[in-house]
Amino acid sequence: MSAQKARWVFSFSFLLFWASSIPAWGRAKLLRELSPQEYFRSLEAGRASLAYFSHNVSPGAQPFLEQIENSAEALQDYGISVAKVHCAKEEVSRYCGKENALRKAYLFRGSVLIREFPTDALFDVNSIVANVLFALLFNEVKYVETLADLQNIENALKGRSNMVFAYVPATGTAEHRAVMEAAFVYGTVHQFVLTTEATLLKDTGSDEPDVSSARLLFCHCQQATDLAQPCKRTAMGQALTLLNIHKHLKLMGAPLVTEVAEDPEKVSTVHLQLGLPLVFILSQKETYEADRRTAEFVAWQLLGKAGVALLSRDLIDLNVLLRSNVALKMPDEGVPIKYLVLEDTDEIITLVEDKGKVEQIQEDEEEYEEEEDEKENNNQDIQDDQVVEAVSRDKKRELPLEQILALTEDTFHSALLEPARTVVLFYASWEAVSLAVLRSYIEVADHLKGTQGVLLARVNCWDWPGLCTKENITQVPALKIYEKGERSVMYDGMWGAEELTSFIMLSRVSCPLKLATIDEAEGYLRGEFPSELSSFHHASLLGVFSTATSEAREAFEEAGNILSGHVTMGMYFEDDALALSRRYAVSPPALLLARSRGQSVEAISLSTQSVQDMVQMIRYELLDIFPEITVQNLPHYLQLRKPFLIFFSDGDIGQMESKEMLKLAKSRAQQVFVACWLNLKKTPVGRGVLKAYFAVVPSLPLLVWVNLHAGGQVFKFPSEQSLTEMNILSWLERLKAGLEIPSSTLSEEDWKPPLPAYDFLQMMDMAAPEVSPHTSHHHRDMPAQQPPESPGGDTAIQEEPSQETKAEKVGSPGRDLRGTAPRLAAREKQGKRHSEL
């Protein structure tokens, strides 16, 4: 997808998110004011509530009440309500009676009192949110005071889970709040441990710690299978904020070393996406084992600072000096990869650390823009309104996954042998987009319940990273269809339940489907054959070939393999193929296209025998002549890179307007623009699009010309003219001659998703892969993560299990950089273990 196309698609979805996020007028106050009886009646089982009881508010209590009210919105994000309870003078209950009771706030879960807070402990929003979450997250966050307590928790976690250890100088601070909010999200994945004891910092290995600054350590206990083996610890070097904690945990879950077998310019990892450099250790077959140990050693030294990849010279053709043994890729776009000749691993570590210092000024300049982007997007890991909904709705409750088989490393391969077709969703249980897609997948399971020969399964890549690595899953969510004993197909479309269901069902039918008789061919065009697709509304494409057109038939079959799951294609090449084609006034090789169950059949002569040209032609012919633009189909029309002639309507298009626009669309055999319409009631984001064009929503209906790919000029059809084919053509001629003044010009600002790793807007519009005689579309796998510009082969990137499950090589890991450097053992040095921070 081009940058300009990606910009328009993202702006389209961003406006949808913006339009759906406008708060309603007259929104009720978040701080409820109730009587004791009203308050206790309002308590719901399992729901937390913070309440302050008072008779008359004294001047001294007023600042506290202001902070309580200010914190109500933040607490509501975690499902916690806030109330001010007015006590009557004669009230003598536990909460309204004594004077000291009125200087406390009370936290309830349902009707059960969880904690009492002195009001002087809740002095601002940070302290209120931190202390309330701390009380509720009793199991997710353990508080320790001694080293023995910490070691007991570590020993209990070894071989099972990892630990996040945080030190804060005092509770109720902004850092304390950040840790609690992170625990709310990741508490079911990692064990969080908190302390305010500065002596524990020294006991955990920190040299001369600054006790006035908060610290966070990630403890790799899952890989420590022996009680005598200590948990490796990786300190977070940034300030203790929620965003930094999220980034740090994401880095800790990334593969320790990534093995790469493609152009380094196309490689993307989580480190690059989070603004960290990626170090390539150049390797060759003869020195692979030594280079692998070197890469693992460097990776432990740079953990949290940079990523490390092992790049094989034997698998790709690098146009660099043979003496180069290290490459450095910076996260900044447009910065070329630097290929270097280094002596040992210390030089790599120095290079990364010094480079970070040099770029500190640039990072400070970008910090303000990033903060503004964070405010605009609410949070960087929020993608769109559906993801926000899924995270808030499903984070703390079990989804109904009974109909979807959970697979593990032990059961994966045996499960593929049973049904004819196995659909597998690869996801991460904590990741925002995965939660949204999982919801769609459940709907698919409900719809396909009882369908013979189809098994729906799932693999949680957070639990089974090794399995996902073997299946070449380089980003989640991802969906693959495995056919028994044959190929696997990677899904690259929209993540809605309807689109997923259609893909699964269409994949069940051979593409192209070989038809044996003319009656079968006619039934296929009417949508009656095959019977399993009779309930699906889709266009039917039939290729007709004679015995003399075998080359075109082979190209058509290969095109069917590429388009399997996305279209239905039939093929007829019997002896009487000529008789069938004559019914539609065309000669073989030809295509017959039925859009509405055979009510009208278009006959198209086949002049090309190139597979790629045939794929492009089929995709183009399947597009509607005068389509209604929606969020789902927009990428298909953007692919054409043509100007848009859009008719905006507040409801269904009128009969007269539809007739004139359809005549216009059909009259130009070689169209230079896309004639389409947009229903603002069905696709309300269109109002946001019109505001982007004209600052305000103009009166409707309205015809607009916009060239998104050249200049971004927007023209409005004169409202005083009637909408006829002749008037529109005359107006377009005036545009072409430069006689019309544009209403506006779109900005060339580059629209990008907040986190490129979740760039599923571009995944909607993946380019078709190159086709070779030995590689078909169905053997390709997921593209590189940032952004997915071009699909690669299944063997493009192979990632090892994450550092949480991959133990560090100990002993002499090969401190010298051997690889392709001429000195294979220049200076043998004793390897250093990853320091216990």
KOLTI-842834 format. One record per residue (C-alpha): x, y, z. Coordinates in steps of 0.001 Angstrom, whole numbers, padded with zeros to 6 digits, always signed. Layout:
BEGIN
XYZ ...
This chain:
BEGIN
+000000+000000+000000 +001380+003422-000875 +001991+006018+001813 -000725+008266+000397 -003233+005420+000303 -002352+004401+003843 -002773+008026+004866 -006286+008210+003403 -007389+004843+004817 -006125+005729+008278 -007718+009182+008144 -010979+007491+007169 -010860+005193+010222 -009530+007922+012499 -012481+010145+011632 -014762+007221+012403 -013124+006830+015810 -013303+010597+016415 -016934+010877+015394 -017967+007966+017619 -016050+009366+020606 -017883+012717+020933 -019487+012761+024417 -023217+013306+024704 -024464+016686+025887 -025700+016836+029412 -023464+014034+030641 -024219+013179+034252 -021724+014053+036958 -019442+011159+037783 -019499+011973+041514 -022880+010815+042780 -024435+012508+045827 -026731+010146+047726 -028284+009458+051102 -026963+006421+053059 -030045+004400+052147 -029778+005292+048451 -026082+004529+048421 -026285+001061+049940 -029229+000168+047684 -027137+001184+044646 -024245-001154+045428 -023883-003973+042879 -022369-007370+043570 -018760-007586+042398 -018566-003873+041541 -016232-001587+043499 -017307+001747+044937 -015479+004506+046864 -017626+006563+049235 -017161+009529+051562 -019747+010074+054333 -020351+013557+055777 -022901+015710+057621 -021934+019186+056518 -018793+019758+054500 -016295+021701+056585 -013857+024103+054889 -011031+021698+055743 -012687+018835+053877 -013368+020846+050723 -009931+020202+049076 -010363+016466+049676 -013798+016487+048033 -012394+018323+045021 -009736+015651+044578 -012320+012885+044990 -014428+014474+042267 -011378+014900+040011 -010506+011215+040407 -013991+009941+039583 -013366+009790+035839 -010051+007945+036221 -011602+005409+038606 -014565+004903+036306 -012145+003595+033649 -011508+000666+035998 -015171+000105+036813 -015048+001882+040168 -017820+004319+041063 -017378+007300+043414 -020078+008685+045717 -020518+011426+048308 -022990+010286+050962 -024913+012918+052927 -025580+011827+056508 -028616+013185+058345 -027912+014898+061704 -029693+012151+063630 -027844+009381+061728 -025707+007315+064151 -024634+004417+061929 -021074+003111+061690 -020244+005434+058812 -022146+008541+059907 -021805+008423+063684 -018434+009323+065156 -016431+012327+064092 -013325+010271+063276 -015437+008072+061002 -016302+011148+058970 -012635+011716+058235 -012354+008502+056263 -013242+007210+052812 -014557+003676+052395 -013954+001198+049582 -016641-001412+048987 -016872-004378+046633 -020570-004972+046420 -021794-004458+049977 -018574-005766+051531 -016178-003201+053021 -012694-003747+051570 -010649-000897+053043 -010884+002304+055062 -008723+005234+053955 -007887+008274+056115 -008717+011323+054048 -005224+012735+054514 -003857+009674+052628 -005972+010596+049584 -004425+013972+048853 -004613+014056+045036 -005824+012071+042033 -002644+009950+041869 -002886+008907+045500 -006595+008105+045229 -006230+005950+042093 -003056+004258+043386 -004428+003382+046839 -007819+002214+045556 -006283-000069+042894 -003715-001295+045425 -006527-002397+047710 -008464-004112+044911 -005469-005836+043285 -004581-007811+046381 -003639-010997+044494 -002001-009296+041509 +000313-007041+043566 +002210-008365+046593 +003844-005940+049019 +007182-007039+050520 +009335-005543+053256 +012256-007969+053465 +014568-009793+051093 +013290-013121+052463 +009738-012227+051430 +010950-011350+047933 +012956-014570+047591 +009988-016672+048712 +007852-015167+045969 +010633-015687+043405 +011029-019342+044381 +007296-019915+044077 +007311-018435+040569 +010379-020255+039166 +009553-022327+036137 +005974-020973+036067 +005770-017213+035636 +007741-013978+035591 +007776-011183+038148 +007628-007398+037896 +009345-005869+040933 +008787-002162+041574 +010250+000189+044167 +008501+003488+044901 +009759+005911+047560 +006217+006317+048891 +002721+005110+048165 +000202+007456+046632 +002663+008932+044120 +002377+009121+040345 +004834+006208+040065 +002769+004126+042473 -000298+004825+040348 +001539+003805+037143 +002529+000460+038690 -001039-000194+039852 -002514+000665+036456 +000007-001634+034764 -000892-004401+037212 -004546-003938+036322 -003691-004826+032698 -000827-007313+033125 -001583-008702+036593 -002929-011969+035215 +000211-012428+033087 +003005-011462+035507 +003217-011414+039299 +003663-007799+040445 +005626-007113+043636 +005860-003686+045270 +008043-002268+048007 +008861+001097+049570 +011917-000283+051387 +015046+001295+049922 +017274-001420+051408 +015709-003943+049048 +017212-002066+046089 +020714-002879+047273 +019689-006435+048118 +018461-006936+044534 +021810-005925+043061 +021479-002185+042414 +024756-000350+043014 +024347+002845+045050 +020666+003209+044214 +018970+006585+044222 +016315+005953+046854 +014455+009113+045815 +013666+007647+042380 +011258+004836+041627 +012680+001716+039936 +011234-001274+038104 +012868-004644+037429 +011605-007445+035214 +012559-010786+036791 +012853-013698+034334 +011703-016432+036725 +009883-018574+034183 +013150-019810+032680 +014658-020611+036133 +013635-024249+036488 +015995-024919+039434 +015353-023352+042841 +019086-022685+043149 +019095-020743+039897 +018469-017013+040441 +015928-015113+038372 +017675-012861+035871 +016655-009235+036307 +016393-006503+033679 +015973-002940+034925 +013776-000414+033160 +015966+002560+032375 +013185+005082+031791 +010996+007020+034208 +008260+004991+035877 +005218+005905+033747 +002446+003642+032490 +003571+003990+028865 +007190+003158+029711 +006129+000126+031745 +004016-001092+028830 +006971-000690+026438 +009329-002462+028845 +007022-005451+029279 +006542-005658+025520 +010324-005754+025064 +010706-008444+027729 +008222-010625+025860 +009979-010220+022507 +012261-012969+021105 +015802-012776+022460 +017348-013262+018999 +015540-013143+015663 +016895-015191+012769 +016510-013289+009499 +016621-014571+005950 +015444-011540+003966 +016510-008013+003071 +017301-006209+006368 +015568-003086+005034 +012253-004991+005127 +012757-006475+008581 +010711-005033+011420 +010730-006082+015073 +009085-004817+018228 +012295-002939+019070 +012135-000819+015917 +008451-000200+016478 +009164+001090+019979 +011938+003418+018799 +014961+001224+019609 +017728+000179+017203 +018155-003322+015789 +021629-004908+015686 +022318-007519+012994 +025082-010061+013573 +026147-011175+010093 +026648-014919+009919 +027504-017705+007550 +027025-021460+007600 +030565-022312+008725 +030436-020099+011835 +026726-020315+012650 +027071-021834+016135 +029662-019267+017262 +027654-016409+015770 +024514-017667+017478 +026248-017632+020875 +027581-014164+020145 +024131-012897+019215 +022595-014328+022409 +025347-012789+024556 +024888-009366+022940 +021117-009656+023249 +021328-010140+027022 +023662-007144+027337 +021325-004928+025281 +018052-006278+026646 +015609-003370+026831 +018000-001127+024862 +018132-002691+021391 +017076-005770+019485 +019456-008374+018073 +019024-010388+014880 +021158-013058+013233 +021440-012356+009499 +022581-015214+007277 +024754-014271+004307 +024079-017696+002766 +020354-017052+002340 +020374-013514+000943 +022567-011537-001430 +024003-008626+000553 +025689-005939-001503 +028121-004989+001277 +031787-005538+002090 +032653-009122+002950 +034565-007836+005987 +031384-006368+007518 +030205-008404+010471 +027651-006108+012153 +024806-003957+010843 +022832-001322+012738 +019294-000363+011780 +017837+002724+013416 +014080+003132+013973 +013955+006427+012061 +012418+006177+008595 +014747+006879+005728 +017948+006270+007733 +020044+003699+005837 +021383+000611+007571 +025020+000960+008603 +027300-002023+007910 +030377-002088+010146 +033527-004070+010940 +033806-004363+014727 +036343-006174+016894 +034227-007473+019750 +030882-007246+021471 +031924-004347+023695 +032066-002169+020601 +028467-003085+019737 +027247-002158+023193 +029204+001121+023113 +027880+001901+019642 +024270+001451+020730 +024651+003416+023951 +026602+006307+022371 +024166+006502+019492 +021368+006921+022002 +023180+009868+023606 +023774+011546+020257 +020110+011279+019394 +018904+012555+022773 +018296+016059+021396 +016197+014644+018556 +014214+012525+021005 +013488+015615+023129 +012203+017436+020055 +009908+014535+019225 +008739+014097+022811 +006280+017000+022609 +004731+015625+019391 +004452+012165+020957 +002709+013614+024010 +000250+015412+021763 -000364+012198+019822 -000951+010371+023094 -003531+012945+024177 -005232+012766+020790 -005341+008967+020742 -006004+008705+024516 -003355+005991+024680 -000852+004689+022148 -002105+001125+022270 -005670+002191+021399 -006308+001515+017716 -009975+002240+017070 -013342+002201+018786 -013832-001555+018359 -010522-002274+020094 -011341+000114+022946 -014670-001632+023381 -013079-005084+023392 -010410-004144+025935 -012808-002522+028399 -015425-005244+027956 -013357-008418+027909 -010280-007649+030008 -011685-009006+033261 -014103-011676+032109 -013917-015028+030399 -015035-015119+026783 -017297-018004+025651 -014632-020039+023860 -016172-023499+024298 -016665-023997+020551 -013051-023093+019740 -010423-025745+020449 -007355-024473+022351 -004164-025967+020923 -000756-026415+022535 +002638-027564+021292 +001615-031143+022151 -001795-031129+020470 -001254-028825+017472 +000004-031263+014838 -002324-034124+015817 -005322-031760+015616 -004463-030926+012002 -004752-034572+010983 -008390-035115+011973 -010696-032746+010001 -010452-031901+006319 -009834-028256+007181 -008554-026651+010401 -008828-022893+010966 -006346-021596+013554 -006331-018118+015099 -002950-017115+016514 -003341-014384+019134 -002005-012950+022393 -004456-013002+025293 -003293-009626+026658 -003061-007720+023365 -005745-005204+022426 -006337-006081+018762 -006348-009803+019592 -009224-009267+022024 -011271-007540+019337 -010536-010242+016742 -011239-013005+019266 -014738-011580+019676 -015283-011809+015897 -013894-015341+015912 -016475-016385+018516 -019221-015070+016213 -017726-017105+013366 -017787-020226+015571 -021475-019638+016355 -022280-019186+012669 -020357-022285+011539 -021532-024523+014392 -022270-027961+012993 -020460-027371+009688 -018915-030661+008609 -015201-030866+007896 -014238-027554+009558 -012513-027283+012951 -012019-023868+014560 -009007-023681+016874 -006806-021098+018564 -003223-020783+019790 -002265-018257+022469 +001185-017130+021346 +001808-015642+024794 +001638-019170+026232 +003176-021016+023282 +005731-018698+021584 +007755-021634+020285 +004781-023040+018394 +003976-019660+016850 +007611-019305+015830 +007570-022675+014075 +004410-021665+012219 +006150-018434+011120 +003701-016165+012938 +005570-012857+013077 +002682-010733+014372 -000660-011287+016028 -003489-011672+015443 -003057-013990+012461 -005342-016621+010955 -004340-019689+008955 -006379-022419+007287 -004684-025828+007190 -005924-028357+004650 -005396-031992+005634 -002064-033142+004248 -001810-030193+001864 -001196-026457+001809 -001884-023775+004418 -003542-020472+003553 -002837-017207+005422 -005766-014807+005768 -005008-011195+004841 -008418-009526+004868 -010682-007627+007249 -011170-008979+010768 -014971-008735+010906 -017007-011892+011577 -018743-011679+008192 -015472-011403+006278 -013843-014243+008250 -016846-016521+007732 -016913-015812+004000 -013198-016571+003675 -013510-019871+005550 -016518-021007+003532 -015090-019980+000163 -011829-021771+001027 -013769-025042+001302 -014453-025029-002445 -011781-025731-005035 -010666-022591-006811 -011160-022871-009689 -013965-025450-009463 -013893-027801-012448 -017348-028284-013988 -018212-031363-016041 -021370-030432-017993 -023005-027354-019478 -025895-027792-017024 -023426-027620-014116 -021853-024510-015646 -025247-022813-016028 -026188-023775-012455 -022874-022379-011248 -023624-019025-012906 -027052-018993-011234 -025407-019497-007813 -026909-022979-007349 -023633-024879-007512 -021773-025744-005336 -024619-026175-002840 -022553-025279+000256 -022219-021709-001046 -025862-021219-002035 -026538-019109+001092 -023643-016743+000375 -024179-013711-001828 -021215-013561-004160 -020353-013045-007797 -019625-016181-009858 -016777-016150-012358 -016579-018917-014960 -013616-019479-017234 -014401-021179-020564 -011513-022820-022446 -011159-024992-025482 -008535-027696-025986 -006467-025217-027977 -006221-022717-025103 -004340-024836-022561 -001829-022085-021753 -004590-019642-020812 -006302-022391-018800 -003127-023062-016786 -002769-019358-016023 -006436-019269-014941 -005873-022233-012591 -002860-020540-010996 -004853-017321-010600 -007519-019382-008818 -004932-020690-006374 -003909-017116-005587 -007479-015850-005134 -008794-018857-003189 -010971-017814-000263 -011677-014379-001726 -013654-015218-004898 -015525-018148-006437 -014115-019295-009748 -015344-022106-011993 -013708-023600-015056 -015230-025391-018058 -012969-026954-020697 -014970-029874-022070 -015351-030630-025766 -018548-028574-026002 -016979-025452-024443 -017447-023643-027740 -021196-024228-027567 -021352-022746-024073 -019345-019663-025033 -021514-019046-028139 -024572-018695-025904 -022951-015538-024585 -021496-014335-027907 -017861-014880-027036 -015119-017284-028077 -012748-019254-025807 -010712-018372-023858 -013304-016201-022113 -014710-015261-018727 -018420-015295-017845 -019272-013085-014866 -022624-013411-013064 -023132-010707-010423 -026741-011408-009358 -027242-015189-009432 -027298-015426-013219 -029839-012642-013838 -027260-010965-016045 -024047-012527-017332 -021167-010451-018696 -018931-012046-021308 -015274-010989-021280 -012657-012129-023781 -009340-013284-022337 -006445-011695-024145 -003781-012201-021494 -002064-015415-020464 +000077-013913-017682 -000911-015093-014194 -000380-011697-012583 -002276-009870-015327 -005124-012353-015032 -005278-011906-011230 -005423-008130-011641 -008068-008380-014352 -010262-010709-012276 -010019-008442-009242 -010917-005434-011383 -013851-007124-013119 -015303-008228-009755 -015506-004630-008546 -018960-003051-008762 -019556-000603-011612 -021122+002003-009324 -020268+000865-005778 -021475+002077-002411 -018306+002978-000501 -017967+001469+002993 -015114+001112+005441 -014803-002528+004368 -014518-002086+000599 -012669+001249+000472 -009161-000320+000234 -010132-002287-002890 -011024+000914-004752 -008045+002835-003383 -005876+000160-004994 -006915+001484-008409 -005139+004800-007647 -007780+006756-009562 -009656+009963-008670 -013001+009496-006909 -016325+010910-008123 -018378+010458-004924 -022086+011075-004526 -022801+011762-000826 -026357+010952+000252 -028109+011132+003615 -029809+007772+003081 -030422+005591+000042 -029561+007149-003297 -032526+008446-005297 -033722+006564-008347 -032974+009429-010752 -029495+010073-009332 -028700+006351-009381 -029778+006054-013013 -027685+009023-014184 -024585+007987-012208 -024864+004398-013456 -025099+005623-017051 -022003+007719-016453 -020127+004753-014937 -021051+002414-017799 -020469+004871-020634 -016698+005065-020225 -015121+001717-021115 -011686+002788-019949 -012565+004791-016872 -010052+007219-015494 -011979+007672-012241 -014061+005693-009735 -017751+006647-009760 -019256+005708-006390 -021635+006831-003652 -021616+006969+000137 -024636+006581+002423 -024041+008748+005501 -026699+006904+007491 -025046+003553+006835 -021473+004902+006998 -021596+007885+009405 -017861+008486+009112 -018784+010178+005831 -019778+013262+007830 -016253+013458+009155 -014928+013092+005614 -017108+015986+004432 -015895+018121+007337 -012326+017370+006296 -013235+018493+002759 -015319+021599+003514 -014829+022385+007286 -018598+021926+007767 -021059+019353+006459 -022717+020944+003380 -026312+020330+002349 -026973+016916+000832 -027089+015239-001637 -023740+016356-002987 -021423+015248-005818 -017691+015632-005142 -014548+015037-007202 -011390+014322-005186 -008005+013117-006370 -006387+011488-003354 -003272+010414-005223 -002309+013658-006970 -002616+017021-005239 -005602+016216-003042 -007829+018858-004653 -011564+018689-003836 -014218+020014-006258 -017964+020348-005596 -020519+019917-008359 -022558+023148-008763 -025740+022827-006698 -027749+024926-009186 -027274+022332-011961 -029391+019206-012264 -027554+015931-011802 -027571+014467-015324 -024939+012540-017239 -024396+015394-019703 -024048+018049-016980 -021566+015887-015056 -019470+015191-018168 -019452+018909-019029 -018350+019744-015487 -015563+017135-015643 -014311+018663-018908 -014109+022047-017155 -012110+020417-014344 -009737+018888-016854 -009271+022265-018558 -008515+023966-015222 -011579+026222-015393 -012964+025247-011965 -011616+026436-008598 -011169+023677-005966 -013267+023983-002802 -010310+022766-000718 -006999+020942-000915 -006272+018036+001415 -003180+018193+003597 -000205+016048+002668 +000286+015150+006333 +001364+011528+006738 -001354+009670+008678 +000060+006786+010664 -001319+004353+013234 -000192+004972+016851 +001658+001636+016992 +002977+000319+013664 +003020-003239+015048 -000779-003205+014956 -001038-001645+011517 -004086-003695+010553 -005336-000856+008326 -002611-001755+005856 -003240-005479+006301 -006692-004940+004773 -005005-004099+001486 -002033-006452+001131 -000483-006512-002302 -000578-009800-004178 +002707-011742-003963 +005014-012371-006823 +004132-015657-008476 +006841-018088-009484 +006553-021571-010980 +007521-023070-007610 +005727-020823-005113 +002019-020212-004937 +000031-017668-002951 -000997-020288-000422 +002501-021011+000764 +003271-017464+001714 +003012-016311+005281 +002632-013133+007294 +004606-010073+006164 +007078-008110+008212 +005496-006201+011048 +006107-002532+010239 +004430-001873+007961 +003222-004981+006068 +004101-003586+002649 +004825-006817+000819 +004202-010447+001656 +007227-012640+002049 +007834-016338+001870 +007204-018694+004722 +010905-018807+005489 +011465-015041+005461 +011732-014532+009217 +012095-017229+011849 +011948-015994+015433 +013269-018003+018336 +011294-018375+021581 +011346-015284+023769 +014016-014691+026394 +011514-015764+028995 +011647-019357+027709 +015130-019408+026177 +017944-019830+028701 +021116-017862+028184 +024141-019751+026947 +026752-019741+029688 +030507-020264+029553 +032408-018741+026650 +029726-017366+024329 +032189-016106+021743 +032909-012507+022638 +034759-011989+019328 +032651-011200+016296 +033400-014089+013984 +030644-014328+011402 +031884-013068+008061 +034767-011086+009532 +038209-012248+008334 +039532-012884+011889 +037498-015800+013087 +039167-015916+016503 +041059-012668+016842 +040756-012118+020573 +039124-014891+022600 +037651-013379+025736 +035920-014934+028691 +032176-014431+028336 +030317-012290+030837 +027033-013362+032321 +024063-011057+032188 +024544-008886+035275 +022126-009267+038163 +020765-005760+038340 
